[in-house]
């Protein structure tokens, strides 16, 4: 086990039971998020496939400038 994680666990052990439960839930949520598969809707998959099939996937300089101008004003 990593020293920093071990130190954190030792500190959590000194907390009251309700705070230990809270810390455990946070850690378990973190670990579960690391193992989750990304689930896309059929519409999202279709949009990705459409964009991958686009012969010109990049914006022109003018299009990029328009977006940057819009976002920075």
C-alpha positions as CSV (number, residue, x, y, z in Angstrom):
1,X,0.0,0.0,0.0
2,X,1.1,3.5,-0.8
3,X,2.4,5.4,2.3
4,X,0.1,8.4,1.7
5,X,-2.9,6.1,1.5
6,X,-1.8,4.2,4.5
7,X,-1.3,7.4,6.5
8,X,-4.8,8.6,5.4
9,X,-6.4,5.3,6.5
10,X,-4.6,5.5,9.9
11,X,-6.0,9.0,10.4
12,X,-9.5,7.9,9.4
13,X,-9.3,5.1,12.0
14,X,-9.1,7.8,14.7
15,X,-12.4,9.5,13.6
16,X,-15.8,8.7,15.2
17,X,-17.7,5.8,13.6
18,X,-20.1,8.1,11.6
19,X,-17.1,10.0,10.0
20,X,-15.3,6.6,9.3
21,X,-18.5,5.5,7.4
22,X,-18.6,8.7,5.5
23,X,-14.9,8.4,4.5
24,X,-15.4,4.8,3.5
25,X,-18.4,5.7,1.3
26,X,-16.3,8.4,-0.5
27,X,-13.4,6.0,-1.1
28,X,-15.7,3.3,-2.4
29,X,-17.5,5.7,-4.7
30,X,-14.1,6.8,-6.0
31,X,-13.0,3.2,-6.6
32,X,-16.3,2.2,-8.3
33,X,-16.1,5.2,-10.6
34,X,-12.7,4.0,-11.8
35,X,-14.2,0.6,-12.8
36,X,-17.4,1.9,-14.5
37,X,-17.8,1.4,-18.2
38,X,-18.8,4.4,-20.2
39,X,-22.4,3.8,-21.3
40,X,-23.6,5.8,-24.4
41,X,-27.1,6.1,-25.8
42,X,-27.7,4.9,-29.3
43,X,-28.0,8.6,-30.3
44,X,-24.6,9.3,-28.9
45,X,-23.1,6.3,-30.7
46,X,-24.6,7.4,-33.9
47,X,-23.3,10.9,-33.5
48,X,-19.8,9.6,-32.8
49,X,-20.0,7.4,-35.9
50,X,-21.2,10.3,-38.0
51,X,-18.4,12.5,-36.9
52,X,-15.8,9.8,-37.4
53,X,-17.0,9.4,-41.0
54,X,-16.8,13.2,-41.7
55,X,-14.2,13.9,-44.4
56,X,-13.5,17.3,-42.9
57,X,-13.6,16.9,-39.1
58,X,-11.8,20.1,-38.4
59,X,-13.2,23.6,-38.3
60,X,-11.9,26.2,-40.6
61,X,-9.8,29.0,-39.2
62,X,-12.8,31.3,-39.5
63,X,-15.1,28.9,-37.7
64,X,-12.6,28.4,-34.9
65,X,-12.0,32.2,-34.6
66,X,-15.8,32.8,-34.4
67,X,-16.2,30.3,-31.6
68,X,-13.2,31.7,-29.7
69,X,-14.6,35.3,-30.2
70,X,-18.0,34.2,-29.0
71,X,-16.6,32.5,-25.9
72,X,-14.2,35.3,-24.9
73,X,-16.7,38.2,-25.1
